[in-house]
Amino acid sequence: MPTHPEIILLTIFPAAPGGGNLAPIIPDATGLSAEAMRAIAAQHGHESGFVLPPEDPASADRRFRFFVPEHEMEMCGHATLGAAWLLRQRGEAQGAMLRIETLSGPVRALFDGDGVEVTQPEGQAEPLLDREQVLAALDIDTSDLADVPVQNAATSRVKTLVPLRDLARLHALAPNPDAVRAACEAIGSTGLYPYALAGAATAHARQFPRNSGYPEDAATGIAATALYAGLRALAAAPPRLVVRQGEAMGRPSEMLVRRDPQGVGLRLSGRVEFAGRH
């Protein structure tokens, strides 16, 4: 087992200096145990991505695993994007596509020069009928909501989409993490994702995770794709959605979600920057 694996720090989805989500990426995690991976995520306090050989080389080029300080995740959008970008920069992903195994199923990284998009299923969304515990966790009431349903939506993991009437109310939220966790456990969600629309093609959002080891995320790609799935269920999804996140944390982030040009699934993209080496 390697005692000192190479750890590359990337900033993913930055919209301005100091923005984006920092992700430690381990480009060769061969030999690392699950507990060693979790310990690396705990040491850095961020979602971390680990690149491994595929279990089935006939159907995949790499296997990615993802950990937060508390546990392993099935899928992490920004760590997938960052790891694929890093492999491209290192000359280890030279074709137009990288086939990736994840616990949530196969995904693809699609390259256009240094740019990369990550595929996700179209997902699904359904109205959340019993929303009282969610509203209480966020310390809001029905007067704060936009005139569309609260939804549980997912492309990889369930996120609870809470539509707010305005951006000021979104940025004023200060939920109790224990209340968020209890609400998420009650409704089978991995995070509350309140959002406010700013026109037809831009959304501002915040992510309060159920149990990740920190109270808020600066950028959550899987939540952004879940939001697109939720808007599509409401017949309100534009061809290309800009999702702004992290603004209330002072870490402005921007994610782009669009329908796959071939009409199957979604694509997630955004900026990736080198942030250091550990």
C-alpha positions as CSV (number, residue, x, y, z in Angstrom):
1,M,0.0,0.0,0.0
2,P,1.5,3.4,-0.9
3,T,2.2,5.4,2.2
4,H,2.4,8.8,0.5
5,P,0.2,8.8,-2.6
6,E,0.4,11.8,-5.0
7,I,-2.4,14.3,-4.2
8,I,-3.2,17.0,-6.6
9,L,-5.4,19.9,-5.5
10,L,-7.9,21.3,-8.0
11,T,-10.4,24.1,-7.9
12,I,-13.5,23.1,-9.8
13,F,-16.3,25.4,-11.0
14,P,-14.7,28.7,-9.9
15,A,-16.7,31.8,-11.0
16,A,-14.2,34.3,-9.5
17,P,-11.0,34.3,-7.5
18,G,-11.5,32.4,-4.3
19,G,-14.5,30.6,-5.7
20,G,-15.2,27.0,-6.7
21,N,-14.9,23.7,-4.8
22,L,-11.5,22.5,-3.8
23,A,-11.0,18.8,-4.5
24,P,-8.0,16.6,-3.7
25,I,-7.5,14.2,-6.6
26,I,-5.4,11.1,-6.2
27,P,-4.5,10.1,-9.8
28,D,-3.2,6.7,-8.9
29,A,-5.0,5.2,-5.9
30,T,-3.9,1.6,-6.5
31,G,-3.4,-0.1,-3.2
32,L,-5.2,2.4,-1.1
33,S,-7.8,0.9,1.3
34,A,-11.3,2.5,1.6
35,E,-10.3,3.7,5.1
36,A,-7.1,5.3,3.8
37,M,-9.2,7.1,1.1
38,R,-11.7,8.3,3.8
39,A,-8.8,9.5,5.9
40,I,-7.4,11.6,3.0
41,A,-10.8,13.2,2.6
42,A,-11.0,13.9,6.3
43,Q,-7.5,15.4,6.3
44,H,-8.4,17.8,3.6
45,G,-12.1,18.4,4.6
46,H,-13.3,18.1,1.0
47,E,-14.8,15.6,-1.4
48,S,-11.9,13.7,-2.7
49,G,-11.5,11.7,-5.9
50,F,-9.5,8.5,-6.4
51,V,-8.5,7.1,-9.8
52,L,-8.1,3.3,-10.1
53,P,-7.8,0.8,-12.9
54,P,-11.2,-0.4,-14.1
55,E,-12.8,-3.6,-12.8
56,D,-13.9,-4.4,-16.4
57,P,-11.4,-3.1,-18.9
58,A,-13.7,-4.1,-21.7
59,S,-16.3,-1.5,-20.8
60,A,-14.3,1.2,-18.9
61,D,-10.9,3.0,-18.9
62,R,-10.8,4.0,-15.3
63,R,-12.7,3.5,-12.0
64,F,-13.3,6.5,-9.8
65,R,-14.1,6.4,-6.1
66,F,-15.3,9.4,-4.1
67,F,-15.1,10.1,-0.3
68,V,-16.2,12.9,2.0
69,P,-14.8,13.0,5.5
70,E,-17.6,10.8,6.8
71,H,-18.2,8.2,4.2
72,E,-17.9,7.0,0.6
73,M,-20.2,8.5,-2.1
74,E,-21.6,6.8,-5.1
75,M,-20.9,9.8,-7.4
76,C,-19.4,13.3,-7.2
77,G,-19.8,15.6,-10.2
78,H,-17.0,18.0,-9.5
79,A,-14.4,15.4,-8.5
80,T,-15.3,13.4,-11.7
81,L,-14.8,16.5,-13.8
82,G,-11.6,17.4,-12.0
83,A,-10.1,13.9,-12.2
84,A,-10.9,13.6,-15.9
85,W,-9.4,17.0,-16.6
86,L,-6.3,16.1,-14.6
87,L,-5.8,12.8,-16.5
88,R,-6.1,14.8,-19.7
89,Q,-3.5,17.3,-18.6
90,R,-1.1,14.4,-17.7
91,G,-1.5,12.8,-21.1
92,E,-3.4,9.8,-19.7
93,A,-6.7,10.5,-21.5
94,Q,-5.8,11.3,-25.0
95,G,-9.0,10.3,-26.9
96,A,-12.2,12.1,-27.2
97,M,-13.8,10.1,-24.4
98,L,-12.9,8.5,-21.1
99,R,-15.2,5.7,-19.9
100,I,-15.5,5.7,-16.1
101,E,-16.9,3.2,-13.6
102,T,-18.5,4.7,-10.5
103,L,-20.7,3.2,-7.8
104,S,-23.7,5.0,-9.3
105,G,-23.0,3.4,-12.7
106,P,-21.0,4.2,-15.8
107,V,-20.4,7.8,-16.9
108,R,-18.3,9.3,-19.6
109,A,-15.9,12.3,-19.7
110,L,-16.1,13.9,-23.1
111,F,-13.1,16.1,-24.2
112,D,-12.9,19.1,-26.5
113,G,-9.4,20.3,-26.3
114,D,-8.8,21.1,-22.6
115,G,-12.5,21.3,-22.0
116,V,-14.4,18.4,-20.5
117,E,-18.1,17.5,-19.9
118,V,-19.3,14.7,-17.7
119,T,-22.4,12.7,-18.6
120,Q,-25.3,12.1,-16.3
121,P,-28.7,10.3,-16.8
122,E,-31.7,12.5,-17.5
123,G,-32.8,11.7,-13.9
124,Q,-36.2,11.9,-12.4
125,A,-38.1,14.2,-10.0
126,E,-41.3,14.0,-8.0
127,P,-43.1,16.4,-5.8
128,L,-42.4,16.1,-2.0
129,L,-45.8,16.0,-0.5
130,D,-44.8,16.3,3.2
131,R,-42.4,19.2,3.2
132,E,-42.9,20.6,6.7
133,Q,-39.8,19.2,8.1
134,V,-37.7,20.5,5.2
135,L,-39.2,24.0,5.7
136,A,-38.5,23.8,9.4
137,A,-34.9,22.7,8.8
138,L,-34.4,25.8,6.6
139,D,-36.3,28.0,9.0
140,I,-38.7,29.2,6.3
141,D,-42.4,28.9,5.6
142,T,-44.7,28.6,2.6
143,S,-44.6,32.4,2.0
144,D,-40.9,32.1,1.2
145,L,-41.5,29.5,-1.6
146,A,-42.0,30.1,-5.3
147,D,-45.2,28.8,-6.8
148,V,-43.8,25.4,-7.9
149,P,-43.4,22.2,-5.9
150,V,-40.7,21.2,-3.5
151,Q,-39.2,18.1,-5.3
152,N,-37.0,15.1,-4.6
153,A,-34.9,14.8,-7.7
154,A,-31.9,12.8,-8.8
155,T,-29.5,11.9,-11.6
156,S,-27.2,10.0,-9.3
157,R,-28.2,10.9,-5.7
158,V,-31.5,12.3,-4.4
159,K,-31.4,16.1,-3.7
160,T,-34.4,18.0,-2.3
161,L,-35.1,21.0,-4.5
162,V,-36.6,23.9,-2.5
163,P,-37.8,26.8,-4.8
164,L,-37.5,30.2,-3.1
165,R,-39.1,33.4,-4.3
166,D,-36.0,35.6,-4.3
167,L,-32.2,35.6,-4.0
168,A,-32.1,37.6,-0.8
169,R,-34.0,34.9,1.1
170,L,-31.7,32.2,-0.4
171,H,-28.6,34.0,0.8
172,A,-30.1,34.6,4.3
173,L,-30.5,30.9,5.0
174,A,-28.6,29.6,8.1
175,P,-30.0,26.1,8.8
176,N,-29.0,24.0,11.7
177,P,-27.0,21.0,10.4
178,D,-28.6,18.6,12.8
179,A,-32.1,19.7,11.5
180,V,-30.9,19.3,7.9
181,R,-29.7,15.8,8.6
182,A,-32.9,14.8,10.3
183,A,-35.0,16.2,7.5
184,C,-32.9,14.5,4.8
185,E,-33.1,11.1,6.6
186,A,-36.9,11.4,7.0
187,I,-37.4,12.0,3.2
188,G,-34.6,9.8,1.8
189,S,-32.5,12.7,0.5
190,T,-28.7,13.4,0.6
191,G,-29.0,17.1,0.8
192,L,-31.3,20.1,0.7
193,Y,-30.8,22.3,-2.4
194,P,-32.8,25.6,-2.1
195,Y,-32.7,27.7,-5.2
196,A,-34.0,30.9,-6.8
197,L,-34.3,31.4,-10.5
198,A,-32.9,34.5,-12.2
199,G,-34.5,34.4,-15.6
200,A,-35.2,31.3,-17.6
201,A,-31.7,30.0,-17.9
202,T,-29.9,30.9,-14.6
203,A,-30.4,29.5,-11.1
204,H,-28.8,30.5,-7.8
205,A,-28.6,27.6,-5.3
206,R,-27.1,26.4,-2.0
207,Q,-26.3,22.9,-0.9
208,F,-26.8,21.7,2.7
209,P,-25.6,18.1,2.8
210,R,-27.2,15.4,4.9
211,N,-23.9,14.0,6.4
212,S,-20.7,14.9,4.7
213,G,-18.6,16.4,7.6
214,Y,-19.2,20.0,6.7
215,P,-22.4,22.2,6.7
216,E,-22.4,23.6,3.2
217,D,-21.0,22.9,-0.3
218,A,-19.6,25.6,-2.6
219,A,-20.4,23.7,-5.8
220,T,-22.4,20.5,-6.2
221,G,-22.5,19.1,-9.7
222,I,-24.8,16.3,-8.9
223,A,-27.3,18.7,-7.3
224,A,-27.0,21.0,-10.4
225,T,-28.0,18.1,-12.7
226,A,-30.8,17.1,-10.2
227,L,-32.0,20.7,-10.4
228,Y,-32.1,20.4,-14.2
229,A,-34.1,17.2,-13.9
230,G,-36.5,19.0,-11.5
231,L,-37.0,21.9,-13.9
232,R,-37.5,19.5,-16.8
233,A,-40.3,17.7,-14.8
234,L,-41.9,21.2,-14.4
235,A,-41.5,21.8,-18.2
236,A,-39.2,24.7,-17.3
237,A,-35.7,23.4,-18.2
238,P,-33.8,25.6,-20.8
239,P,-31.5,24.0,-23.3
240,R,-28.6,25.2,-21.2
241,L,-28.8,26.0,-17.5
242,V,-26.3,28.1,-15.6
243,V,-26.2,27.2,-11.9
244,R,-24.5,29.7,-9.5
245,Q,-23.6,28.4,-6.0
246,G,-21.2,29.3,-3.2
247,E,-22.0,33.0,-3.3
248,A,-23.3,33.1,0.3
249,M,-20.1,31.4,1.4
250,G,-17.8,33.9,-0.4
251,R,-16.8,31.1,-2.8
252,P,-18.7,31.9,-6.1
253,S,-19.1,29.0,-8.3
254,E,-20.7,28.3,-11.7
255,M,-21.8,25.0,-13.2
256,L,-23.3,24.4,-16.7
257,V,-25.8,21.7,-17.4
258,R,-27.3,20.9,-20.8
259,R,-29.1,18.2,-22.6
260,D,-26.9,15.8,-24.4
261,P,-26.9,16.8,-28.1
262,Q,-27.9,13.3,-29.0
263,G,-30.9,13.6,-26.7
264,V,-29.9,11.0,-24.2
265,G,-29.0,12.2,-20.7
266,L,-27.3,15.4,-19.5
267,R,-23.9,16.9,-19.6
268,L,-22.2,18.8,-16.7
269,S,-19.3,21.2,-17.3
270,G,-17.3,24.1,-15.8
271,R,-13.9,25.5,-15.2
272,V,-11.1,23.5,-13.6
273,E,-7.9,25.1,-12.2
274,F,-4.7,23.7,-10.7
275,A,-4.5,24.7,-7.0
276,G,-1.5,22.9,-5.7
277,R,0.2,19.6,-4.8
278,H,0.2,17.9,-1.4
